[in-house]
Amino acid sequence: MNHKQLKYFLALADTLHFSRASERCFVSPPTLSRQIKQLEEEVGAALFLRDNRTVELTQQGKAFVHYAQSTLASWRQFKTECLDDDKPLTGELSLFCSVTATYSFIYDLFAQFRAQYPNVELNLITGDPAHSIAEVASGKEDVAVAVKPKHLPSGIEYLPIGRSRLVFIGPTMDCPLKQLIETHSQGEMPWQHLSFIMPEQGVLKERIDLFCKKYNFSPKVYAHVSGHEAMVALASLGFGIACVPEIVISQSPFKNQVQLLQLRSDEIEIGLVTKNKRLYDPVVKALWGTAKGLFKL
């Protein structure tokens, strides 16, 4: 087996979807399928259970995840030890963040880093920011953009890169929800009667739970959504109100389809996260140093 096959395997183990995994690996689904089959033949066991609709890891596949992660980590460490200080920095780095963070922070960071280290391969994976720390802690990605939690997990390094206020938003389109909001625009908002678009997990959900506790009501949840950008989209359609970072609104294509209901004094801090030991990798260390110089809070 080769390292590329291990990367393909980990992508499929993460997504459990051949099309999404092949997009992440920049190969076609048939190519990915052939590589996985070859890997299974070499291992001598089925790593996935798959049919026309679903893909699942077998028990052997779950065990192989740890082998693949540790093998690739050892390979990266070996390459690091072989680097010549007199030669240009080479290698690769993966970064996980939300779509909003791509526009707001990572574009400038990658542009500056690329100018300094053109021989480093940068891989960007987008997803729900609530998963950022887990993506790094599990070893799937090298670095991630995360909302700072109340307590950072052990072994995780954090670098602040920005802040954003939290805001409640509702639709601007004419609908029953907008009418209910306008009826109480000059008085106290009837929170218990409003439908909420809620995040599935993460710091933002914790903040909303605290808000509901403060005002002594249980939210009427229309939907639990993964990703702040999707919350804005559903709020713009009148399905419910949402509480999101203001920076998400400023970058959203639906910013003219939503209105601010109440500007909260609450703020979140946003930063880069990585494992402490990953900072010994010259590529990760170089990105970290670039971020320190770029984002001076």
Backbone as CSV, one residue per row, in Angstrom:
resi,resn,N_x,N_y,N_z,CA_x,CA_y,CA_z,C_x,C_y,C_z
1,MET,0.852,-1.188,0.000,0.000,0.000,0.000,0.888,1.239,0.000
2,ASN,0.329,2.352,-0.470,1.084,3.599,-0.488,0.330,4.668,0.291
3,HIS,1.025,5.782,0.529,0.443,6.826,1.354,-0.781,7.464,0.707
4,LYS,-0.792,7.507,-0.595,-1.947,8.082,-1.283,-3.190,7.241,-1.009
5,GLN,-3.038,5.927,-1.015,-4.170,5.053,-0.719,-4.669,5.258,0.709
6,LEU,-3.746,5.495,1.632,-4.147,5.749,3.016,-4.937,7.050,3.115
7,LYS,-4.535,8.067,2.358,-5.272,9.330,2.347,-6.664,9.132,1.752
8,TYR,-6.749,8.351,0.681,-8.048,8.055,0.081,-8.945,7.344,1.096
9,PHE,-8.358,6.363,1.788,-9.122,5.608,2.777,-9.660,6.525,3.872
10,LEU,-8.814,7.417,4.406,-9.242,8.306,5.479,-10.321,9.283,5.016
11,ALA,-10.224,9.735,3.767,-11.255,10.631,3.230,-12.602,9.919,3.159
12,LEU,-12.597,8.669,2.718,-13.847,7.908,2.621,-14.349,7.537,4.014
13,ALA,-13.439,7.222,4.927,-13.839,6.891,6.299,-14.483,8.097,6.977
14,ASP,-14.050,9.286,6.603,-14.580,10.512,7.194,-15.939,10.875,6.613
15,THR,-16.063,10.800,5.293,-17.303,11.236,4.625,-18.336,10.131,4.475
16,LEU,-17.845,8.876,4.390,-18.727,7.732,4.106,-19.576,7.993,2.860
17,HIS,-18.924,8.618,1.884,-19.613,8.979,0.639,-18.572,9.060,-0.467
18,PHE,-18.705,8.201,-1.489,-17.675,8.123,-2.521,-17.527,9.424,-3.302
19,SER,-18.631,10.087,-3.623,-18.534,11.317,-4.409,-17.840,12.423,-3.630
20,ARG,-18.232,12.602,-2.353,-17.605,13.654,-1.555,-16.142,13.340,-1.277
21,ALA,-15.842,12.070,-1.014,-14.454,11.687,-0.758,-13.590,11.878,-2.000
22,SER,-14.127,11.551,-3.168,-13.356,11.708,-4.407,-13.109,13.184,-4.708
23,GLU,-14.091,14.045,-4.402,-13.890,15.492,-4.584,-12.785,15.997,-3.662
24,ARG,-12.785,15.525,-2.429,-11.755,15.940,-1.483,-10.370,15.488,-1.933
25,CYS,-10.309,14.321,-2.585,-9.014,13.771,-3.002,-8.646,14.150,-4.439
26,PHE,-9.543,14.885,-5.122,-9.303,15.321,-6.494,-9.100,14.145,-7.455
27,VAL,-9.921,13.116,-7.276,-9.929,11.972,-8.190,-11.380,11.648,-8.513
28,SER,-11.591,10.816,-9.529,-12.943,10.418,-9.885,-13.422,9.314,-8.938
29,PRO,-14.751,9.172,-8.748,-15.262,8.094,-7.894,-14.797,6.701,-8.322
30,PRO,-14.761,6.368,-9.643,-14.246,5.048,-10.029,-12.782,4.836,-9.618
31,THR,-11.959,5.903,-9.750,-10.559,5.795,-9.328,-10.467,5.541,-7.837
32,LEU,-11.251,6.280,-7.060,-11.257,6.083,-5.618,-11.696,4.664,-5.272
33,SER,-12.736,4.183,-5.932,-13.248,2.841,-5.667,-12.184,1.778,-5.959
34,ARG,-11.455,1.944,-7.057,-10.403,0.976,-7.404,-9.288,0.986,-6.361
35,GLN,-8.905,2.181,-5.912,-7.834,2.287,-4.922,-8.252,1.651,-3.597
36,ILE,-9.481,1.847,-3.200,-9.977,1.256,-1.960,-10.024,-0.266,-2.092
37,LYS,-10.454,-0.747,-3.246,-10.505,-2.198,-3.464,-9.110,-2.798,-3.403
38,GLN,-8.136,-2.131,-4.020,-6.750,-2.622,-3.972,-6.227,-2.639,-2.533
39,LEU,-6.589,-1.615,-1.773,-6.159,-1.539,-0.384,-6.762,-2.693,0.421
40,GLU,-8.039,-2.958,0.203,-8.699,-4.054,0.910,-8.082,-5.399,0.551
41,GLU,-7.702,-5.566,-0.714,-7.063,-6.810,-1.123,-5.717,-6.991,-0.434
42,GLU,-4.978,-5.881,-0.282,-3.678,-5.971,0.371,-3.832,-6.211,1.869
43,VAL,-4.837,-5.566,2.479,-5.083,-5.776,3.902,-5.604,-7.183,4.169
44,GLY,-6.364,-7.695,3.213,-6.940,-9.022,3.370,-8.255,-9.026,4.112
45,ALA,-8.926,-7.868,4.139,-10.213,-7.764,4.817,-10.997,-6.604,4.231
46,ALA,-12.309,-6.701,4.301,-13.160,-5.598,3.849,-13.087,-4.472,4.865
47,LEU,-12.811,-3.274,4.395,-12.736,-2.107,5.271,-14.049,-1.331,5.306
48,PHE,-14.861,-1.528,4.252,-16.151,-0.841,4.164,-17.248,-1.823,3.792
49,LEU,-18.442,-1.564,4.306,-19.658,-2.221,3.829,-20.372,-1.214,2.947
50,ARG,-20.618,-1.557,1.693,-21.262,-0.592,0.819,-22.283,-1.264,-0.074
51,ASP,-23.331,-0.510,-0.368,-24.327,-0.907,-1.350,-24.598,0.307,-2.223
52,ASN,-25.692,0.321,-2.922,-25.971,1.432,-3.830,-26.322,2.727,-3.108
53,ARG,-26.594,2.637,-1.797,-27.063,3.826,-1.088,-26.187,4.229,0.100
54,THR,-25.532,3.297,0.742,-24.798,3.623,1.959,-23.382,3.057,1.946
55,VAL,-22.529,3.682,2.739,-21.163,3.222,2.963,-20.920,3.243,4.466
56,GLU,-20.424,2.135,5.014,-20.141,2.046,6.443,-18.790,1.386,6.659
57,LEU,-18.124,1.765,7.731,-16.873,1.112,8.109,-17.154,-0.223,8.769
58,THR,-16.376,-1.225,8.425,-16.427,-2.496,9.139,-15.611,-2.353,10.433
59,GLN,-15.634,-3.375,11.274,-14.803,-3.336,12.477,-13.330,-3.246,12.111
60,GLN,-12.938,-3.984,11.051,-11.553,-3.895,10.587,-11.247,-2.500,10.052
61,GLY,-12.235,-1.884,9.400,-12.055,-0.533,8.878,-11.864,0.480,9.982
62,LYS,-12.639,0.349,11.071,-12.504,1.270,12.203,-11.115,1.159,12.822
63,ALA,-10.611,-0.078,12.929,-9.267,-0.271,13.479,-8.204,0.286,12.532
64,PHE,-8.462,0.174,11.229,-7.487,0.616,10.233,-7.368,2.141,10.199
65,VAL,-8.421,2.850,10.639,-8.356,4.319,10.699,-7.174,4.753,11.546
66,HIS,-7.017,4.144,12.705,-5.921,4.519,13.608,-4.564,4.182,12.986
67,TYR,-4.489,3.054,12.295,-3.236,2.685,11.634,-2.878,3.702,10.558
68,ALA,-3.857,4.070,9.732,-3.606,5.008,8.633,-3.191,6.372,9.167
69,GLN,-3.876,6.848,10.201,-3.543,8.166,10.770,-2.138,8.177,11.356
70,SER,-1.793,7.134,12.118,-0.471,7.095,12.750,0.633,6.912,11.719
71,THR,0.359,6.145,10.665,1.357,5.937,9.613,1.659,7.241,8.887
72,LEU,0.623,7.979,8.514,0.830,9.243,7.820,1.494,10.277,8.733
73,ALA,1.126,10.268,10.026,1.756,11.193,10.969,3.243,10.874,11.119
74,SER,3.580,9.589,11.170,4.990,9.190,11.285,5.765,9.574,10.031
75,TRP,5.110,9.454,8.884,5.755,9.819,7.623,6.041,11.321,7.571
76,ARG,5.066,12.114,8.017,5.272,13.564,8.042,6.409,13.931,8.994
77,GLN,6.452,13.245,10.140,7.511,13.532,11.096,8.877,13.162,10.529
78,PHE,8.951,12.048,9.823,10.211,11.624,9.213,10.669,12.630,8.164
79,LYS,9.734,13.105,7.332,10.095,14.091,6.311,10.577,15.389,6.955
80,THR,9.954,15.730,8.091,10.370,16.935,8.808,11.817,16.823,9.268
81,GLU,12.175,15.661,9.798,13.525,15.451,10.301,14.565,15.458,9.183
82,CYS,14.127,15.192,7.961,15.052,15.145,6.822,15.198,16.486,6.107
83,LEU,14.430,17.483,6.558,14.477,18.772,5.874,15.840,19.434,6.039
84,ASP,16.265,20.059,4.976,17.513,20.826,4.971,17.166,22.299,5.158
85,ASP,17.720,22.918,6.199,17.396,24.314,6.493,17.780,25.263,5.366
86,ASP,18.703,24.843,4.523,19.153,25.715,3.434,18.256,25.639,2.201
87,LYS,17.317,24.693,2.209,16.429,24.530,1.056,15.068,25.156,1.341
88,PRO,14.326,25.544,0.285,12.990,26.120,0.484,12.079,25.136,1.207
89,LEU,11.179,25.656,2.019,10.247,24.820,2.773,9.293,24.107,1.816
90,THR,9.142,22.804,1.997,8.222,22.004,1.190,7.339,21.180,2.120
91,GLY,6.305,20.598,1.558,5.397,19.760,2.334,3.964,20.103,2.019
92,GLU,3.069,19.695,2.903,1.653,19.998,2.713,0.993,20.263,4.049
93,LEU,-0.150,20.945,3.981,-0.879,21.298,5.183,-2.367,21.328,4.862
94,SER,-3.172,20.790,5.766,-4.625,20.820,5.597,-5.240,21.726,6.653
95,LEU,-6.206,22.535,6.232,-6.872,23.471,7.143,-8.382,23.336,6.990
96,PHE,-9.071,23.217,8.121,-10.524,23.066,8.149,-11.156,24.367,8.643
97,CYS,-12.194,24.843,7.951,-12.883,26.060,8.395,-14.249,26.152,7.733
98,SER,-15.026,27.122,8.166,-16.323,27.381,7.541,-16.126,28.154,6.246
99,VAL,-17.174,28.224,5.448,-17.116,29.006,4.209,-16.868,30.479,4.531
100,THR,-17.526,30.983,5.571,-17.341,32.381,5.964,-15.897,32.661,6.344
101,ALA,-15.286,31.749,7.105,-13.892,31.936,7.522,-12.952,31.959,6.328
102,THR,-13.309,31.244,5.275,-12.494,31.255,4.053,-12.374,32.675,3.516
103,TYR,-13.500,33.387,3.460,-13.498,34.756,2.955,-12.889,35.736,3.952
104,SER,-13.230,35.554,5.243,-12.912,36.555,6.245,-11.480,36.492,6.750
105,PHE,-10.907,35.287,6.822,-9.581,35.133,7.414,-8.591,34.366,6.539
106,ILE,-9.034,33.246,6.000,-8.092,32.318,5.368,-7.587,32.818,4.018
107,TYR,-8.396,33.570,3.308,-7.924,34.092,2.019,-6.648,34.902,2.211
108,ASP,-6.664,35.852,3.136,-5.484,36.687,3.382,-4.322,35.870,3.941
109,LEU,-4.644,34.923,4.831,-3.592,34.093,5.423,-2.906,33.239,4.361
110,PHE,-3.702,32.576,3.526,-3.119,31.728,2.486,-2.356,32.558,1.453
111,ALA,-2.856,33.747,1.138,-2.176,34.597,0.157,-0.785,34.983,0.652
112,GLN,-0.688,35.373,1.906,0.607,35.766,2.462,1.525,34.559,2.622
113,PHE,0.963,33.445,3.083,1.772,32.240,3.284,2.289,31.720,1.938
114,ARG,1.433,31.759,0.929,1.814,31.270,-0.401,2.954,32.100,-0.983
115,ALA,2.922,33.401,-0.743,3.985,34.275,-1.247,5.325,33.943,-0.594
116,GLN,5.278,33.549,0.679,6.499,33.235,1.404,6.991,31.811,1.157
117,TYR,6.042,30.885,1.006,6.388,29.460,0.889,5.653,28.841,-0.301
118,PRO,6.075,29.165,-1.510,5.345,28.710,-2.707,5.409,27.205,-2.950
119,ASN,6.319,26.488,-2.290,6.462,25.056,-2.530,5.639,24.194,-1.573
120,VAL,4.882,24.835,-0.703,4.038,24.093,0.229,2.647,23.915,-0.381
121,GLU,2.138,22.698,-0.337,0.792,22.406,-0.853,-0.238,22.661,0.251
122,LEU,-1.204,23.520,-0.029,-2.234,23.868,0.943,-3.557,23.220,0.551
123,ASN,-4.171,22.538,1.499,-5.462,21.890,1.267,-6.498,22.505,2.196
124,LEU,-7.613,22.968,1.635,-8.670,23.633,2.399,-9.921,22.770,2.402
125,ILE,-10.415,22.472,3.596,-11.637,21.678,3.755,-12.650,22.531,4.493
126,THR,-13.848,22.696,3.945,-14.869,23.518,4.583,-15.942,22.650,5.228
127,GLY,-16.505,23.172,6.316,-17.544,22.442,7.020,-18.063,23.243,8.200
128,ASP,-18.844,22.583,9.048,-19.444,23.214,10.216,-18.350,23.566,11.224
129,PRO,-18.243,24.841,11.628,-17.197,25.232,12.582,-17.324,24.548,13.940
130,ALA,-18.498,24.004,14.235,-18.664,23.274,15.497,-17.786,22.027,15.546
131,HIS,-17.336,21.558,14.372,-16.514,20.352,14.298,-15.021,20.655,14.253
132,SER,-14.653,21.939,14.232,-13.265,22.320,13.970,-12.265,21.688,14.929
133,ILE,-12.512,21.820,16.222,-11.559,21.303,17.203,-11.476,19.782,17.119
134,ALA,-12.597,19.131,16.886,-12.598,17.670,16.754,-11.801,17.218,15.534
135,GLU,-11.883,17.989,14.447,-11.138,17.641,13.237,-9.633,17.664,13.501
136,VAL,-9.194,18.622,14.303,-7.773,18.738,14.641,-7.374,17.693,15.678
137,ALA,-8.195,17.540,16.706,-7.874,16.609,17.790,-7.782,15.168,17.300
138,SER,-8.603,14.831,16.307,-8.594,13.466,15.770,-7.428,13.209,14.828
139,GLY,-6.743,14.284,14.413,-5.633,14.139,13.482,-6.042,14.176,12.027
140,LYS,-7.335,14.419,11.753,-7.788,14.461,10.362,-7.200,15.666,9.637
141,GLU,-7.150,16.818,10.336,-6.617,18.023,9.718,-5.517,18.605,10.609
142,ASP,-4.608,19.359,9.990,-3.485,19.942,10.722,-3.895,21.158,11.544
143,VAL,-4.691,22.025,10.929,-5.089,23.294,11.546,-6.568,23.523,11.254
144,ALA,-7.243,24.274,12.109,-8.648,24.614,11.863,-8.939,26.002,12.411
145,VAL,-9.998,26.608,11.887,-10.518,27.861,12.429,-11.700,27.493,13.315
146,ALA,-11.666,27.945,14.572,-12.701,27.557,15.527,-13.139,28.749,16.363
147,VAL,-14.374,28.680,16.823,-14.845,29.617,17.844,-14.245,29.154,19.165
148,LYS,-13.639,30.072,19.903,-12.984,29.690,21.146,-14.005,29.196,22.169
149,PRO,-13.844,27.965,22.660,-14.766,27.451,23.671,-14.395,27.953,25.065
150,LYS,-15.240,27.670,26.016,-14.963,28.089,27.388,-13.697,27.416,27.902
151,HIS,-13.538,26.146,27.552,-12.354,25.397,27.964,-11.775,24.681,26.744
152,LEU,-10.511,24.926,26.458,-9.849,24.230,25.354,-9.460,22.821,25.786
153,PRO,-9.619,21.831,24.905,-9.189,20.472,25.241,-7.682,20.426,25.479
154,SER,-7.254,19.487,26.283,-5.833,19.310,26.560,-5.081,18.980,25.271
155,GLY,-3.930,19.582,25.113,-3.098,19.293,23.951,-3.411,20.120,22.722
156,ILE,-4.328,21.088,22.851,-4.714,21.939,21.728,-4.140,23.344,21.916
157,GLU,-3.469,23.836,20.895,-2.926,25.195,20.897,-3.912,26.120,20.194
158,TYR,-4.032,27.351,20.705,-5.021,28.297,20.169,-4.361,29.643,19.879
159,LEU,-4.695,30.242,18.722,-4.182,31.559,18.335,-5.343,32.440,17.900
160,PRO,-5.664,33.515,18.646,-6.796,34.378,18.265,-6.533,35.115,16.951
161,ILE,-7.562,35.181,16.102,-7.424,35.885,14.827,-8.553,36.878,14.574
162,GLY,-9.602,36.871,15.404,-10.689,37.804,15.180,-11.791,37.676,16.211
163,ARG,-12.720,38.620,16.179,-13.880,38.610,17.062,-15.115,38.966,16.252
164,SER,-16.286,38.585,16.761,-17.534,38.945,16.093,-18.665,38.992,17.109
165,ARG,-19.551,39.971,16.949,-20.740,40.027,17.790,-21.753,38.998,17.304
166,LEU,-22.605,38.567,18.220,-23.697,37.670,17.867,-24.967,38.492,17.669
167,VAL,-25.716,38.166,16.632,-26.938,38.913,16.335,-28.086,37.956,16.054
168,PHE,-29.281,38.378,16.426,-30.494,37.665,16.035,-30.969,38.224,14.707
169,ILE,-31.376,37.333,13.820,-31.857,37.769,12.508,-33.215,37.139,12.194
170,GLY,-33.979,37.866,11.393,-35.253,37.376,10.892,-35.398,37.765,9.435
171,PRO,-36.468,37.349,8.785,-36.645,37.615,7.357,-37.096,39.041,7.073
172,THR,-36.747,39.519,5.885,-37.289,40.799,5.415,-38.507,40.573,4.525
173,MET,-38.659,39.348,3.996,-39.802,39.037,3.137,-41.088,39.040,3.958
174,ASP,-42.192,39.370,3.288,-43.485,39.419,3.968,-43.945,37.996,4.281
175,CYS,-44.090,37.704,5.556,-44.497,36.370,5.987,-45.024,36.477,7.413
176,PRO,-45.693,35.445,7.935,-46.235,35.513,9.300,-45.180,35.816,10.356
177,LEU,-43.977,35.273,10.180,-42.919,35.521,11.158,-42.534,37.001,11.188
178,LYS,-42.399,37.608,10.009,-42.059,39.029,9.961,-43.162,39.868,10.598
179,GLN,-44.414,39.508,10.358,-45.529,40.254,10.936,-45.526,40.175,12.458
180,LEU,-45.210,38.997,12.984,-45.153,38.828,14.435,-44.020,39.672,15.033
181,ILE,-42.893,39.706,14.331,-41.749,40.497,14.800,-42.084,41.982,14.786
182,GLU,-42.724,42.457,13.708,-43.047,43.878,13.595,-44.077,44.317,14.627
183,THR,-44.971,43.405,15.006,-45.976,43.724,16.005,-45.338,44.082,17.343
184,HIS,-44.182,43.477,17.606,-43.506,43.699,18.891,-42.194,44.461,18.718
185,SER,-42.070,45.192,17.631,-40.808,45.878,17.337,-40.460,46.950,18.367
186,GLN,-41.488,47.534,19.029,-41.232,48.595,19.998,-41.253,48.099,21.445
187,GLY,-41.552,46.821,21.608,-41.608,46.267,22.959,-40.730,45.039,23.087
188,GLU,-40.967,44.290,24.141,-40.180,43.090,24.389,-40.556,42.000,23.394
189,MET,-39.564,41.353,22.812,-39.798,40.332,21.796,-40.408,39.083,22.441
190,PRO,-41.467,38.536,21.830,-42.102,37.329,22.389,-41.301,36.073,21.993
191,TRP,-40.140,35.902,22.614,-39.230,34.835,22.202,-39.887,33.462,22.201
192,GLN,-40.740,33.206,23.187,-41.328,31.870,23.314,-42.284,31.534,22.176
193,HIS,-42.728,32.560,21.431,-43.664,32.325,20.322,-42.971,32.296,18.951
194,LEU,-41.672,32.546,18.945,-40.934,32.576,17.678,-40.279,31.231,17.386
195,SER,-40.297,30.830,16.138,-39.592,29.610,15.739,-38.102,29.911,15.620
196,PHE,-37.274,28.959,16.030,-35.832,29.137,16.019,-35.163,28.173,15.044
197,ILE,-34.167,28.689,14.327,-33.247,27.848,13.557,-32.025,27.659,14.452
198,MET,-31.808,26.452,14.921,-30.778,26.215,15.931,-29.581,25.464,15.355
199,PRO,-28.370,25.813,15.828,-27.207,25.009,15.456,-27.281,23.653,16.152
200,GLU,-26.690,22.644,15.528,-26.757,21.302,16.103,-25.926,21.176,17.369
201,GLN,-24.775,21.862,17.394,-23.868,21.724,18.530,-22.869,22.876,18.515
202,GLY,-21.964,22.881,19.480,-20.891,23.865,19.485,-21.134,25.048,20.402
203,VAL,-20.182,25.999,20.356,-20.213,27.165,21.229,-21.464,28.004,21.009
204,LEU,-21.866,28.178,19.754,-23.036,29.011,19.456,-24.297,28.433,20.096
205,LYS,-24.457,27.132,20.031,-25.614,26.498,20.672,-25.579,26.725,22.183
206,GLU,-24.395,26.637,22.773,-24.266,26.884,24.210,-24.676,28.314,24.560
207,ARG,-24.289,29.288,23.721,-24.651,30.684,23.971,-26.170,30.883,23.867
208,ILE,-26.791,30.238,22.875,-28.240,30.386,22.705,-28.971,29.744,23.881
209,ASP,-28.486,28.604,24.333,-29.094,27.946,25.493,-29.041,28.852,26.723
210,LEU,-27.919,29.547,26.908,-27.785,30.474,28.033,-28.756,31.647,27.895
211,PHE,-28.935,32.136,26.646,-29.867,33.238,26.399,-31.292,32.811,26.765
212,CYS,-31.675,31.609,26.346,-33.025,31.108,26.642,-33.225,30.942,28.149
213,LYS,-32.180,30.488,28.821,-32.268,30.326,30.275,-32.414,31.680,30.955
214,LYS,-31.684,32.669,30.459,-31.733,34.014,31.037,-33.130,34.593,30.956
215,TYR,-33.809,34.386,29.808,-35.154,34.942,29.611,-36.262,33.930,29.938
216,ASN,-35.839,32.802,30.502,-36.776,31.819,31.057,-37.805,31.305,30.034
217,PHE,-37.313,30.802,28.922,-38.213,30.180,27.943,-37.497,29.040,27.229
218,SER,-38.283,28.122,26.733,-37.762,27.019,25.923,-38.030,27.353,24.462
219,PRO,-36.995,27.383,23.623,-37.199,27.776,22.226,-38.048,26.779,21.444
220,LYS,-38.891,27.336,20.600,-39.676,26.502,19.686,-38.812,26.267,18.445
221,VAL,-38.218,25.103,18.351,-37.212,24.827,17.326,-37.867,24.350,16.032
222,TYR,-37.630,25.110,14.965,-38.120,24.676,13.652,-37.186,23.627,13.056
223,ALA,-35.863,23.862,13.197,-34.893,22.930,12.627,-33.554,23.089,13.327
224,HIS,-32.833,21.977,13.432,-31.431,22.002,13.843,-30.582,21.927,12.580
225,VAL,-29.635,22.853,12.457,-28.891,23.009,11.209,-27.390,22.930,11.470
226,SER,-26.686,22.314,10.548,-25.229,22.260,10.611,-24.655,23.368,9.740
227,GLY,-23.984,24.335,10.360,-23.361,25.418,9.590,-24.111,26.727,9.717
228,HIS,-23.370,27.802,10.013,-23.976,29.124,10.195,-24.584,29.659,8.898
229,GLU,-23.934,29.379,7.775,-24.428,29.904,6.490,-25.819,29.360,6.165
230,ALA,-26.052,28.087,6.481,-27.363,27.486,6.237,-28.421,28.089,7.155
231,MET,-28.027,28.472,8.365,-28.966,29.105,9.289,-29.458,30.435,8.725
232,VAL,-28.553,31.203,8.118,-28.941,32.482,7.509,-29.918,32.244,6.360
233,ALA,-29.650,31.230,5.551,-30.521,30.940,4.409,-31.939,30.608,4.863
234,LEU,-32.073,29.760,5.889,-33.405,29.381,6.361,-34.113,30.553,7.030
235,ALA,-33.361,31.378,7.745,-33.968,32.559,8.360,-34.482,33.522,7.298
236,SER,-33.750,33.659,6.210,-34.167,34.577,5.136,-35.466,34.131,4.484
237,LEU,-35.769,32.825,4.568,-36.989,32.284,3.964,-38.172,32.310,4.920
238,GLY,-37.945,32.800,6.153,-39.048,32.937,7.098,-39.370,31.693,7.891
239,PHE,-38.474,30.709,7.879,-38.735,29.480,8.637,-38.541,29.685,10.140
240,GLY,-37.750,30.685,10.523,-37.500,30.945,11.930,-36.448,32.025,12.080
241,ILE,-36.223,32.454,13.309,-35.145,33.395,13.565,-33.884,32.600,13.896
242,ALA,-32.739,33.256,13.789,-31.475,32.583,14.067,-30.542,33.542,14.779
243,CYS,-29.634,32.981,15.537,-28.591,33.768,16.191,-27.264,33.321,15.595
244,VAL,-26.587,34.252,14.924,-25.349,33.911,14.210,-24.309,35.010,14.424
245,PRO,-23.042,34.711,14.176,-22.021,35.768,14.242,-22.275,36.826,13.165
246,GLU,-22.091,38.071,13.526,-22.335,39.173,12.591,-21.458,39.044,11.342
247,ILE,-20.274,38.477,11.493,-19.366,38.326,10.364,-19.942,37.398,9.303
248,VAL,-20.801,36.456,9.727,-21.452,35.550,8.770,-22.434,36.333,7.902
249,ILE,-23.165,37.271,8.526,-24.119,38.092,7.772,-23.397,38.938,6.730
250,SER,-22.284,39.532,7.128,-21.574,40.443,6.221,-21.068,39.729,4.972
251,GLN,-20.818,38.426,5.072,-20.302,37.668,3.935,-21.384,36.862,3.215
252,SER,-22.597,36.870,3.733,-23.650,36.012,3.195,-24.297,36.592,1.936
253,PRO,-24.615,35.740,0.955,-25.358,36.219,-0.222,-26.802,36.583,0.117
254,PHE,-27.244,36.238,1.355,-28.619,36.532,1.779,-28.684,37.707,2.751
255,LYS,-27.600,38.507,2.815,-27.563,39.580,3.814,-28.655,40.623,3.611
256,ASN,-29.143,40.786,2.382,-30.219,41.747,2.124,-31.596,41.133,2.330
257,GLN,-31.633,39.834,2.610,-32.905,39.148,2.831,-33.170,38.898,4.318
258,VAL,-32.284,39.409,5.178,-32.498,39.255,6.612,-32.376,40.618,7.298
259,GLN,-32.986,40.727,8.467,-32.920,41.949,9.265,-32.410,41.604,10.656
260,LEU,-31.723,42.558,11.279,-31.242,42.360,12.640,-32.385,42.632,13.606
261,LEU,-32.641,41.698,14.503,-33.712,41.862,15.477,-33.210,42.494,16.758
262,GLN,-32.046,42.063,17.175,-31.478,42.599,18.400,-29.974,42.375,18.338
263,LEU,-29.212,43.432,18.487,-27.762,43.317,18.479,-27.309,42.975,19.884
264,ARG,-26.857,41.774,20.069,-26.462,41.323,21.394,-25.097,41.893,21.769
265,SER,-24.902,42.093,23.067,-23.597,42.538,23.547,-22.618,41.372,23.588
266,ASP,-23.153,40.152,23.467,-22.327,38.956,23.514,-21.397,38.906,22.305
267,GLU,-20.191,38.441,22.529,-19.215,38.299,21.450,-18.614,36.911,21.474
268,ILE,-18.103,36.500,20.330,-17.321,35.278,20.264,-15.922,35.641,19.779
269,GLU,-14.966,34.843,20.186,-13.605,35.005,19.690,-13.307,33.855,18.739
270,ILE,-12.629,34.163,17.654,-12.329,33.182,16.611,-10.823,33.019,16.525
271,GLY,-10.370,31.796,16.351,-8.934,31.586,16.298,-8.542,30.341,15.543
272,LEU,-7.245,30.166,15.363,-6.695,28.951,14.788,-6.433,27.948,15.900
273,VAL,-6.650,26.675,15.613,-6.342,25.612,16.564,-5.504,24.541,15.876
274,THR,-4.626,23.947,16.639,-3.829,22.822,16.170,-3.370,22.042,17.384
275,LYS,-2.911,20.830,17.178,-2.323,20.071,18.272,-0.982,20.695,18.649
276,ASN,-0.678,20.694,19.940,0.597,21.250,20.404,1.772,20.629,19.660
277,LYS,1.748,19.314,19.521,2.888,18.621,18.916,3.018,18.889,17.422
278,ARG,1.933,19.351,16.775,2.009,19.647,15.351,2.828,20.906,15.079
279,LEU,3.011,21.742,16.121,3.800,22.953,15.935,5.288,22.649,15.774
280,TYR,5.686,21.393,16.002,7.070,21.000,15.722,7.282,20.747,14.227
281,ASP,6.180,20.604,13.496,6.268,20.444,12.041,6.588,21.809,11.435
282,PRO,7.649,21.925,10.637,8.043,23.231,10.076,6.946,23.908,9.268
283,VAL,6.119,23.130,8.557,5.064,23.729,7.741,3.980,24.347,8.633
284,VAL,3.534,23.586,9.632,2.523,24.105,10.558,3.085,25.292,11.336
285,LYS,4.322,25.180,11.772,4.967,26.265,12.509,5.056,27.526,11.645
286,ALA,5.355,27.364,10.361,5.453,28.512,9.454,4.100,29.183,9.263
287,LEU,3.039,28.393,9.121,1.691,28.962,8.977,1.302,29.691,10.254
288,TRP,1.624,29.103,11.380,1.310,29.708,12.681,2.016,31.056,12.827
289,GLY,3.264,31.083,12.416,4.026,32.327,12.486,3.477,33.389,11.559
290,THR,3.056,32.971,10.367,2.450,33.910,9.424,1.166,34.496,9.996
291,ALA,0.345,33.636,10.628,-0.912,34.097,11.224,-0.659,35.073,12.366
292,LYS,0.372,34.814,13.163,0.693,35.717,14.273,1.025,37.115,13.761
293,GLY,1.752,37.173,12.652,2.114,38.467,12.096,0.961,39.173,11.418
294,LEU,0.005,38.384,10.878,-1.101,38.958,10.115,-2.255,39.408,11.010
295,PHE,-2.584,38.582,12.002,-3.724,38.874,12.870,-3.213,39.315,14.247
296,LYS,-3.059,40.586,14.422,-2.546,41.125,15.683,-3.711,41.698,16.481
297,LEU,-4.216,40.892,17.411,-5.366,41.339,18.229,-4.867,41.938,19.539
